[in-house]
Amino acid sequence: MSKRIIDKFWADISDIYEAIINHEFIRHMLDGTLPIDIFKHYVFQDYLYLGEFARAVAIVGAKAPDDDWAAVLFNDAGAAMTIERRWLHEYLLSEWGIKPEELSRISMTPVNLAYTSYLLATSTTKPFEEGLAALLPCFWVYREVGLEMLRNGSPVPAYQRWIDTYSSEDYGRAVNEVLNIAEQAFEKLDAVEILRARKAFRTSTLYEYLFWDRAYVKENWPLRLLP
């Protein structure tokens, strides 16, 4: 039986995925030794990221050539982000005694700004399929990482909450709906268009790796930004 087109996309990023699941950030979440200040830094940045990601999804959804696809992108992508925001981020912020509005005083890190700028630029200036390809890793990679981590779990409640979020049936269902759209959309592309979509998918996956990698060292700007 022939592979789905999106399976070939995944094969393109297998090396990056292996680097992600073997990264110190992920391994130390699993064994419980990841310092909580590093995890907080990551969560704060992820919270800021999701706002820009939502804008990129809205732009791509508005370009969808099929009304049903647009509805799924708006509804299921929105559902996935609601799961992340409410069930994970806002819960963790509450546990840490932090109000979401307080994060407005935090600047995006260099990698966060670069990644979200790439997503917004691609969703705005490129065709629907290429914009969709750039968005997929945020959904798909997190689902796969969550399922992989669920096999062992974490002794730290906050880290287990993260694992439970991305391995949940609700999150997986939303991701699968988006992947189904991608498969149908990519079937209609010619060789040149497929290559562009694959490049966008791999670029975003590299940014996903960098997001964890730079969070692990709590990277920030070398000089002060204006508030």
CORGI-V925986 format. One record per residue. PHI is phi in whole degrees, -180 to 180 (999 if undefined). Layout:
# CORGI-V925986
PHI  PHI
This chain:
# CORGI-V925986
999  -71  -74  -69  -61  -67  -66  -69  -61  -64  -61  -63  -115  -59  -68  -69  -61  -61  -65  -68  -71  -101  -71  -57  -57  -70  -61  -79  -64  -68  -90  84  -99  -68  -58  -64  -67  -69  -65  -62  -57  -63  -63  -60  -68  -66  -61  -66  -59  -63  -63  -73  -61  -60  -65  -64  -62  -62  -66  -64  -60  -67  -90  -57  -76  -126  -62  -66  -63  -60  -63  -64  -61  -67  -79  -76  -64  -64  -64  -62  -71  -65  -59  -66  -67  -83  -79  -111  -62  -68  -63  -65  -61  -63  -62  -92  71  -118  -88  -53  -65  -66  -71  -65  -87  -97  -87  -63  -72  -54  -70  -66  -64  -65  -66  -66  -65  -64  -63  -67  -66  -67  -66  -83  -101  -107  -62  -49  -65  -71  -64  -63  -60  -68  -82  -58  -58  -60  -77  -73  -62  -65  -61  -68  -65  -61  -66  -63  -71  -63  -60  -116  74  -133  -76  -94  -54  -64  -73  -67  -60  -61  -61  -62  -63  -85  -103  -71  -64  -63  -67  -62  -64  -65  -64  -62  -63  -67  -64  -64  -64  -59  -60  -66  -69  -71  -61  -92  -88  -86  -61  -67  -68  -63  -62  -64  -66  -63  -64  -64  -63  -68  -60  -65  -66  -63  -64  -61  -60  -63  -60  -70  -61  -76  -66  -62  -103  52  -62  -143  -72  -70  -130  -68  -89  -73  -69
